[in-house]
Amino acid sequence: MDTRILDFHGKAGTVDWSNEDSVVNYLIQGAELMCGKKQFDKQRSEKLIRAEFNRANNYISMFNHATLQGSEEYWNRLNEVNQPTLIIHGTDDKIWHYKNAGVLIEKIQNTKLITLEGTGHELHFEDWTTIIDGIEKHINEQ
């Protein structure tokens, strides 16, 4: 993981998670950091963050996936996957480096990769057609 992501998440303790503007200001910075080399749409991002904030019962729980534990018995078993697998990965992902896609391709049989040039960890709306078309093709080939 890129150290800029770790540095950014280190600031989470200063956010007032009950205050919409505090949350929005913090998460816009994160969205920009994770968008990769593609154009960052601040207005679109802010609109989404505000909608999520106002819909959520407990907004901070959105981040609890980082604390999940267990299932260690499934680690290092990618070679057991026997279903056709489609990997969609951005070349500018700061959370999971693009090289990870190569590991998945090496370990999982019958794998196809859709590379999203310049895309970060969050999927960019400019890639939606590529993603949807790739998924449709993958499904129809099965």
Summary of the structure (lengths in Angstrom):
residues: 142
radius of gyration: 17.4
end to end distance: 33.7
largest distance: 48.8
contacts: 334
relative contact order: 0.15
helix: 56%
strand: 10%
